[in-house]
């Protein structure tokens, strides 16, 4: 009985190892593809955030120009009277 088990293990071991190796390399290629896709989406999100920050900086500059304008200060003083 043991001899039959050893023969079956000896015959089936290369096939099982081959199947595991195939699945391992499929997994590695899929993981690499997912990592590349995640990197691409992160770059897109990074570009969008940079653009949004740039627009917000422009808006803040405009608001600072309005607030520091002497006419604005004059209008505030007149409204306070």
Phi and psi restraints in degrees (range 20) as a CNS / XPLOR table:
assign (resid 1 and name C) (resid 2 and name N)
       (resid 2 and name CA) (resid 2 and name C) 1.0 -64.5 20.0 2
assign (resid 2 and name N) (resid 2 and name CA)
       (resid 2 and name C) (resid 3 and name N) 1.0 -37.0 20.0 2
assign (resid 2 and name C) (resid 3 and name N)
       (resid 3 and name CA) (resid 3 and name C) 1.0 -61.7 20.0 2
assign (resid 3 and name N) (resid 3 and name CA)
       (resid 3 and name C) (resid 4 and name N) 1.0 -40.9 20.0 2
assign (resid 3 and name C) (resid 4 and name N)
       (resid 4 and name CA) (resid 4 and name C) 1.0 -63.9 20.0 2
assign (resid 4 and name N) (resid 4 and name CA)
       (resid 4 and name C) (resid 5 and name N) 1.0 -40.2 20.0 2
assign (resid 4 and name C) (resid 5 and name N)
       (resid 5 and name CA) (resid 5 and name C) 1.0 -63.4 20.0 2
assign (resid 5 and name N) (resid 5 and name CA)
       (resid 5 and name C) (resid 6 and name N) 1.0 -44.4 20.0 2
assign (resid 5 and name C) (resid 6 and name N)
       (resid 6 and name CA) (resid 6 and name C) 1.0 -64.8 20.0 2
assign (resid 6 and name N) (resid 6 and name CA)
       (resid 6 and name C) (resid 7 and name N) 1.0 -37.8 20.0 2
assign (resid 6 and name C) (resid 7 and name N)
       (resid 7 and name CA) (resid 7 and name C) 1.0 -66.0 20.0 2
assign (resid 7 and name N) (resid 7 and name CA)
       (resid 7 and name C) (resid 8 and name N) 1.0 -43.2 20.0 2
assign (resid 7 and name C) (resid 8 and name N)
       (resid 8 and name CA) (resid 8 and name C) 1.0 -64.3 20.0 2
assign (resid 8 and name N) (resid 8 and name CA)
       (resid 8 and name C) (resid 9 and name N) 1.0 -42.0 20.0 2
assign (resid 8 and name C) (resid 9 and name N)
       (resid 9 and name CA) (resid 9 and name C) 1.0 -64.8 20.0 2
assign (resid 9 and name N) (resid 9 and name CA)
       (resid 9 and name C) (resid 10 and name N) 1.0 -40.2 20.0 2
assign (resid 9 and name C) (resid 10 and name N)
       (resid 10 and name CA) (resid 10 and name C) 1.0 -65.9 20.0 2
assign (resid 10 and name N) (resid 10 and name CA)
       (resid 10 and name C) (resid 11 and name N) 1.0 -38.7 20.0 2
assign (resid 10 and name C) (resid 11 and name N)
       (resid 11 and name CA) (resid 11 and name C) 1.0 -76.0 20.0 2
assign (resid 11 and name N) (resid 11 and name CA)
       (resid 11 and name C) (resid 12 and name N) 1.0 -40.2 20.0 2
assign (resid 11 and name C) (resid 12 and name N)
       (resid 12 and name CA) (resid 12 and name C) 1.0 -86.0 20.0 2
assign (resid 12 and name N) (resid 12 and name CA)
       (resid 12 and name C) (resid 13 and name N) 1.0 -19.5 20.0 2
assign (resid 12 and name C) (resid 13 and name N)
       (resid 13 and name CA) (resid 13 and name C) 1.0 -58.3 20.0 2
assign (resid 13 and name N) (resid 13 and name CA)
       (resid 13 and name C) (resid 14 and name N) 1.0 -47.5 20.0 2
assign (resid 13 and name C) (resid 14 and name N)
       (resid 14 and name CA) (resid 14 and name C) 1.0 -61.1 20.0 2
assign (resid 14 and name N) (resid 14 and name CA)
       (resid 14 and name C) (resid 15 and name N) 1.0 -37.1 20.0 2
assign (resid 14 and name C) (resid 15 and name N)
       (resid 15 and name CA) (resid 15 and name C) 1.0 -66.9 20.0 2
assign (resid 15 and name N) (resid 15 and name CA)
       (resid 15 and name C) (resid 16 and name N) 1.0 -43.4 20.0 2
assign (resid 15 and name C) (resid 16 and name N)
       (resid 16 and name CA) (resid 16 and name C) 1.0 -65.1 20.0 2
assign (resid 16 and name N) (resid 16 and name CA)
       (resid 16 and name C) (resid 17 and name N) 1.0 -41.5 20.0 2
assign (resid 16 and name C) (resid 17 and name N)
       (resid 17 and name CA) (resid 17 and name C) 1.0 -63.2 20.0 2
assign (resid 17 and name N) (resid 17 and name CA)
       (resid 17 and name C) (resid 18 and name N) 1.0 -41.6 20.0 2
assign (resid 17 and name C) (resid 18 and name N)
       (resid 18 and name CA) (resid 18 and name C) 1.0 -60.7 20.0 2
assign (resid 18 and name N) (resid 18 and name CA)
       (resid 18 and name C) (resid 19 and name N) 1.0 -42.5 20.0 2
assign (resid 18 and name C) (resid 19 and name N)
       (resid 19 and name CA) (resid 19 and name C) 1.0 -64.2 20.0 2
assign (resid 19 and name N) (resid 19 and name CA)
       (resid 19 and name C) (resid 20 and name N) 1.0 -44.4 20.0 2
assign (resid 19 and name C) (resid 20 and name N)
       (resid 20 and name CA) (resid 20 and name C) 1.0 -62.2 20.0 2
assign (resid 20 and name N) (resid 20 and name CA)
       (resid 20 and name C) (resid 21 and name N) 1.0 -41.2 20.0 2
assign (resid 20 and name C) (resid 21 and name N)
       (resid 21 and name CA) (resid 21 and name C) 1.0 -64.6 20.0 2
assign (resid 21 and name N) (resid 21 and name CA)
       (resid 21 and name C) (resid 22 and name N) 1.0 -44.1 20.0 2
assign (resid 21 and name C) (resid 22 and name N)
       (resid 22 and name CA) (resid 22 and name C) 1.0 -59.7 20.0 2
assign (resid 22 and name N) (resid 22 and name CA)
       (resid 22 and name C) (resid 23 and name N) 1.0 -47.2 20.0 2
assign (resid 22 and name C) (resid 23 and name N)
       (resid 23 and name CA) (resid 23 and name C) 1.0 -65.2 20.0 2
assign (resid 23 and name N) (resid 23 and name CA)
       (resid 23 and name C) (resid 24 and name N) 1.0 -36.1 20.0 2
assign (resid 23 and name C) (resid 24 and name N)
       (resid 24 and name CA) (resid 24 and name C) 1.0 -63.2 20.0 2
assign (resid 24 and name N) (resid 24 and name CA)
       (resid 24 and name C) (resid 25 and name N) 1.0 -46.8 20.0 2
assign (resid 24 and name C) (resid 25 and name N)
       (resid 25 and name CA) (resid 25 and name C) 1.0 -69.9 20.0 2
assign (resid 25 and name N) (resid 25 and name CA)
       (resid 25 and name C) (resid 26 and name N) 1.0 -31.7 20.0 2
assign (resid 25 and name C) (resid 26 and name N)
       (resid 26 and name CA) (resid 26 and name C) 1.0 -64.4 20.0 2
assign (resid 26 and name N) (resid 26 and name CA)
       (resid 26 and name C) (resid 27 and name N) 1.0 -42.8 20.0 2
assign (resid 26 and name C) (resid 27 and name N)
       (resid 27 and name CA) (resid 27 and name C) 1.0 -61.4 20.0 2
assign (resid 27 and name N) (resid 27 and name CA)
       (resid 27 and name C) (resid 28 and name N) 1.0 -45.5 20.0 2
assign (resid 27 and name C) (resid 28 and name N)
       (resid 28 and name CA) (resid 28 and name C) 1.0 -61.0 20.0 2
assign (resid 28 and name N) (resid 28 and name CA)
       (resid 28 and name C) (resid 29 and name N) 1.0 -43.4 20.0 2
assign (resid 28 and name C) (resid 29 and name N)
       (resid 29 and name CA) (resid 29 and name C) 1.0 -68.2 20.0 2
assign (resid 29 and name N) (resid 29 and name CA)
       (resid 29 and name C) (resid 30 and name N) 1.0 -37.4 20.0 2
assign (resid 29 and name C) (resid 30 and name N)
       (resid 30 and name CA) (resid 30 and name C) 1.0 -66.9 20.0 2
assign (resid 30 and name N) (resid 30 and name CA)
       (resid 30 and name C) (resid 31 and name N) 1.0 -41.0 20.0 2
assign (resid 30 and name C) (resid 31 and name N)
       (resid 31 and name CA) (resid 31 and name C) 1.0 -64.7 20.0 2
assign (resid 31 and name N) (resid 31 and name CA)
       (resid 31 and name C) (resid 32 and name N) 1.0 -38.9 20.0 2
assign (resid 31 and name C) (resid 32 and name N)
       (resid 32 and name CA) (resid 32 and name C) 1.0 -66.2 20.0 2
assign (resid 32 and name N) (resid 32 and name CA)
       (resid 32 and name C) (resid 33 and name N) 1.0 -39.2 20.0 2
assign (resid 32 and name C) (resid 33 and name N)
       (resid 33 and name CA) (resid 33 and name C) 1.0 -65.4 20.0 2
assign (resid 33 and name N) (resid 33 and name CA)
       (resid 33 and name C) (resid 34 and name N) 1.0 -41.7 20.0 2
assign (resid 33 and name C) (resid 34 and name N)
       (resid 34 and name CA) (resid 34 and name C) 1.0 -66.1 20.0 2
assign (resid 34 and name N) (resid 34 and name CA)
       (resid 34 and name C) (resid 35 and name N) 1.0 -40.6 20.0 2
assign (resid 34 and name C) (resid 35 and name N)
       (resid 35 and name CA) (resid 35 and name C) 1.0 -63.9 20.0 2
assign (resid 35 and name N) (resid 35 and name CA)
       (resid 35 and name C) (resid 36 and name N) 1.0 -39.7 20.0 2
assign (resid 35 and name C) (resid 36 and name N)
       (resid 36 and name CA) (resid 36 and name C) 1.0 -65.7 20.0 2
assign (resid 36 and name N) (resid 36 and name CA)
       (resid 36 and name C) (resid 37 and name N) 1.0 -40.8 20.0 2
assign (resid 36 and name C) (resid 37 and name N)
       (resid 37 and name CA) (resid 37 and name C) 1.0 -65.3 20.0 2
assign (resid 37 and name N) (resid 37 and name CA)
       (resid 37 and name C) (resid 38 and name N) 1.0 -39.6 20.0 2
assign (resid 37 and name C) (resid 38 and name N)
       (resid 38 and name CA) (resid 38 and name C) 1.0 -65.3 20.0 2
assign (resid 38 and name N) (resid 38 and name CA)
       (resid 38 and name C) (resid 39 and name N) 1.0 -38.6 20.0 2
assign (resid 38 and name C) (resid 39 and name N)
       (resid 39 and name CA) (resid 39 and name C) 1.0 -65.4 20.0 2
assign (resid 39 and name N) (resid 39 and name CA)
       (resid 39 and name C) (resid 40 and name N) 1.0 -41.9 20.0 2
assign (resid 39 and name C) (resid 40 and name N)
       (resid 40 and name CA) (resid 40 and name C) 1.0 -62.3 20.0 2
assign (resid 40 and name N) (resid 40 and name CA)
       (resid 40 and name C) (resid 41 and name N) 1.0 -44.2 20.0 2
assign (resid 40 and name C) (resid 41 and name N)
       (resid 41 and name CA) (resid 41 and name C) 1.0 -68.0 20.0 2
assign (resid 41 and name N) (resid 41 and name CA)
       (resid 41 and name C) (resid 42 and name N) 1.0 -33.2 20.0 2
assign (resid 41 and name C) (resid 42 and name N)
       (resid 42 and name CA) (resid 42 and name C) 1.0 -67.4 20.0 2
assign (resid 42 and name N) (resid 42 and name CA)
       (resid 42 and name C) (resid 43 and name N) 1.0 -37.4 20.0 2
assign (resid 42 and name C) (resid 43 and name N)
       (resid 43 and name CA) (resid 43 and name C) 1.0 -66.5 20.0 2
assign (resid 43 and name N) (resid 43 and name CA)
       (resid 43 and name C) (resid 44 and name N) 1.0 -38.8 20.0 2
assign (resid 43 and name C) (resid 44 and name N)
       (resid 44 and name CA) (resid 44 and name C) 1.0 -65.3 20.0 2
assign (resid 44 and name N) (resid 44 and name CA)
       (resid 44 and name C) (resid 45 and name N) 1.0 -44.5 20.0 2
assign (resid 44 and name C) (resid 45 and name N)
       (resid 45 and name CA) (resid 45 and name C) 1.0 -64.5 20.0 2
assign (resid 45 and name N) (resid 45 and name CA)
       (resid 45 and name C) (resid 46 and name N) 1.0 -38.7 20.0 2
assign (resid 45 and name C) (resid 46 and name N)
       (resid 46 and name CA) (resid 46 and name C) 1.0 -63.1 20.0 2
assign (resid 46 and name N) (resid 46 and name CA)
       (resid 46 and name C) (resid 47 and name N) 1.0 -43.0 20.0 2
assign (resid 46 and name C) (resid 47 and name N)
       (resid 47 and name CA) (resid 47 and name C) 1.0 -64.4 20.0 2
assign (resid 47 and name N) (resid 47 and name CA)
       (resid 47 and name C) (resid 48 and name N) 1.0 -40.3 20.0 2
assign (resid 47 and name C) (resid 48 and name N)
       (resid 48 and name CA) (resid 48 and name C) 1.0 -64.8 20.0 2
assign (resid 48 and name N) (resid 48 and name CA)
       (resid 48 and name C) (resid 49 and name N) 1.0 -41.5 20.0 2
assign (resid 48 and name C) (resid 49 and name N)
       (resid 49 and name CA) (resid 49 and name C) 1.0 -66.5 20.0 2
assign (resid 49 and name N) (resid 49 and name CA)
       (resid 49 and name C) (resid 50 and name N) 1.0 -39.0 20.0 2
assign (resid 49 and name C) (resid 50 and name N)
       (resid 50 and name CA) (resid 50 and name C) 1.0 -62.7 20.0 2
assign (resid 50 and name N) (resid 50 and name CA)
       (resid 50 and name C) (resid 51 and name N) 1.0 -40.7 20.0 2
assign (resid 50 and name C) (resid 51 and name N)
       (resid 51 and name CA) (resid 51 and name C) 1.0 -65.0 20.0 2
assign (resid 51 and name N) (resid 51 and name CA)
       (resid 51 and name C) (resid 52 and name N) 1.0 -41.7 20.0 2
assign (resid 51 and name C) (resid 52 and name N)
       (resid 52 and name CA) (resid 52 and name C) 1.0 -64.5 20.0 2
assign (resid 52 and name N) (resid 52 and name CA)
       (resid 52 and name C) (resid 53 and name N) 1.0 -41.5 20.0 2
assign (resid 52 and name C) (resid 53 and name N)
       (resid 53 and name CA) (resid 53 and name C) 1.0 -63.3 20.0 2
assign (resid 53 and name N) (resid 53 and name CA)
       (resid 53 and name C) (resid 54 and name N) 1.0 -40.6 20.0 2
assign (resid 53 and name C) (resid 54 and name N)
       (resid 54 and name CA) (resid 54 and name C) 1.0 -61.5 20.0 2
assign (resid 54 and name N) (resid 54 and name CA)
       (resid 54 and name C) (resid 55 and name N) 1.0 -44.5 20.0 2
assign (resid 54 and name C) (resid 55 and name N)
       (resid 55 and name CA) (resid 55 and name C) 1.0 -64.0 20.0 2
assign (resid 55 and name N) (resid 55 and name CA)
       (resid 55 and name C) (resid 56 and name N) 1.0 -40.5 20.0 2
assign (resid 55 and name C) (resid 56 and name N)
       (resid 56 and name CA) (resid 56 and name C) 1.0 -66.0 20.0 2
assign (resid 56 and name N) (resid 56 and name CA)
       (resid 56 and name C) (resid 57 and name N) 1.0 -37.5 20.0 2
assign (resid 56 and name C) (resid 57 and name N)
       (resid 57 and name CA) (resid 57 and name C) 1.0 -63.4 20.0 2
assign (resid 57 and name N) (resid 57 and name CA)
       (resid 57 and name C) (resid 58 and name N) 1.0 -40.3 20.0 2
assign (resid 57 and name C) (resid 58 and name N)
       (resid 58 and name CA) (resid 58 and name C) 1.0 -62.9 20.0 2
assign (resid 58 and name N) (resid 58 and name CA)
       (resid 58 and name C) (resid 59 and name N) 1.0 -41.5 20.0 2
assign (resid 58 and name C) (resid 59 and name N)
       (resid 59 and name CA) (resid 59 and name C) 1.0 -64.4 20.0 2
assign (resid 59 and name N) (resid 59 and name CA)
       (resid 59 and name C) (resid 60 and name N) 1.0 -40.8 20.0 2
assign (resid 59 and name C) (resid 60 and name N)
       (resid 60 and name CA) (resid 60 and name C) 1.0 -64.5 20.0 2
assign (resid 60 and name N) (resid 60 and name CA)
       (resid 60 and name C) (resid 61 and name N) 1.0 -39.7 20.0 2
assign (resid 60 and name C) (resid 61 and name N)
       (resid 61 and name CA) (resid 61 and name C) 1.0 -61.6 20.0 2
assign (resid 61 and name N) (resid 61 and name CA)
       (resid 61 and name C) (resid 62 and name N) 1.0 -41.3 20.0 2
assign (resid 61 and name C) (resid 62 and name N)
       (resid 62 and name CA) (resid 62 and name C) 1.0 -64.9 20.0 2
assign (resid 62 and name N) (resid 62 and name CA)
       (resid 62 and name C) (resid 63 and name N) 1.0 -44.1 20.0 2
assign (resid 62 and name C) (resid 63 and name N)
       (resid 63 and name CA) (resid 63 and name C) 1.0 -64.1 20.0 2
assign (resid 63 and name N) (resid 63 and name CA)
       (resid 63 and name C) (resid 64 and name N) 1.0 -39.6 20.0 2
assign (resid 63 and name C) (resid 64 and name N)
       (resid 64 and name CA) (resid 64 and name C) 1.0 -63.2 20.0 2
assign (resid 64 and name N) (resid 64 and name CA)
       (resid 64 and name C) (resid 65 and name N) 1.0 -39.4 20.0 2
assign (resid 64 and name C) (resid 65 and name N)
       (resid 65 and name CA) (resid 65 and name C) 1.0 -64.4 20.0 2
assign (resid 65 and name N) (resid 65 and name CA)
       (resid 65 and name C) (resid 66 and name N) 1.0 -38.3 20.0 2
assign (resid 65 and name C) (resid 66 and name N)
       (resid 66 and name CA) (resid 66 and name C) 1.0 -67.8 20.0 2
assign (resid 66 and name N) (resid 66 and name CA)
       (resid 66 and name C) (resid 67 and name N) 1.0 -46.0 20.0 2
assign (resid 66 and name C) (resid 67 and name N)
       (resid 67 and name CA) (resid 67 and name C) 1.0 -67.9 20.0 2
assign (resid 67 and name N) (resid 67 and name CA)
       (resid 67 and name C) (resid 68 and name N) 1.0 -36.8 20.0 2
assign (resid 67 and name C) (resid 68 and name N)
       (resid 68 and name CA) (resid 68 and name C) 1.0 -85.4 20.0 2
assign (resid 68 and name N) (resid 68 and name CA)
       (resid 68 and name C) (resid 69 and name N) 1.0 -1.9 20.0 2
assign (resid 68 and name C) (resid 69 and name N)
       (resid 69 and name CA) (resid 69 and name C) 1.0 -68.4 20.0 2
assign (resid 69 and name N) (resid 69 and name CA)
       (resid 69 and name C) (resid 70 and name N) 1.0 138.9 20.0 2
assign (resid 69 and name C) (resid 70 and name N)
       (resid 70 and name CA) (resid 70 and name C) 1.0 -68.3 20.0 2
assign (resid 70 and name N) (resid 70 and name CA)
       (resid 70 and name C) (resid 71 and name N) 1.0 -31.8 20.0 2
assign (resid 70 and name C) (resid 71 and name N)
       (resid 71 and name CA) (resid 71 and name C) 1.0 -65.1 20.0 2
assign (resid 71 and name N) (resid 71 and name CA)
       (resid 71 and name C) (resid 72 and name N) 1.0 -37.5 20.0 2
assign (resid 71 and name C) (resid 72 and name N)
       (resid 72 and name CA) (resid 72 and name C) 1.0 -63.1 20.0 2
assign (resid 72 and name N) (resid 72 and name CA)
       (resid 72 and name C) (resid 73 and name N) 1.0 -44.3 20.0 2
assign (resid 72 and name C) (resid 73 and name N)
       (resid 73 and name CA) (resid 73 and name C) 1.0 -63.5 20.0 2
assign (resid 73 and name N) (resid 73 and name CA)
       (resid 73 and name C) (resid 74 and name N) 1.0 -39.9 20.0 2
assign (resid 73 and name C) (resid 74 and name N)
       (resid 74 and name CA) (resid 74 and name C) 1.0 -63.5 20.0 2
assign (resid 74 and name N) (resid 74 and name CA)
       (resid 74 and name C) (resid 75 and name N) 1.0 -45.8 20.0 2
assign (resid 74 and name C) (resid 75 and name N)
       (resid 75 and name CA) (resid 75 and name C) 1.0 -61.5 20.0 2
assign (resid 75 and name N) (resid 75 and name CA)
       (resid 75 and name C) (resid 76 and name N) 1.0 -37.3 20.0 2
assign (resid 75 and name C) (resid 76 and name N)
       (resid 76 and name CA) (resid 76 and name C) 1.0 -65.1 20.0 2
assign (resid 76 and name N) (resid 76 and name CA)
       (resid 76 and name C) (resid 77 and name N) 1.0 -39.7 20.0 2
assign (resid 76 and name C) (resid 77 and name N)
       (resid 77 and name CA) (resid 77 and name C) 1.0 -68.5 20.0 2
assign (resid 77 and name N) (resid 77 and name CA)
       (resid 77 and name C) (resid 78 and name N) 1.0 -39.4 20.0 2
assign (resid 77 and name C) (resid 78 and name N)
       (resid 78 and name CA) (resid 78 and name C) 1.0 -66.0 20.0 2
assign (resid 78 and name N) (resid 78 and name CA)
       (resid 78 and name C) (resid 79 and name N) 1.0 -42.0 20.0 2
assign (resid 78 and name C) (resid 79 and name N)
       (resid 79 and name CA) (resid 79 and name C) 1.0 -66.0 20.0 2
assign (resid 79 and name N) (resid 79 and name CA)
       (resid 79 and name C) (resid 80 and name N) 1.0 -30.3 20.0 2
assign (resid 79 and name C) (resid 80 and name N)
       (resid 80 and name CA) (resid 80 and name C) 1.0 -72.5 20.0 2
assign (resid 80 and name N) (resid 80 and name CA)
       (resid 80 and name C) (resid 81 and name N) 1.0 -16.7 20.0 2
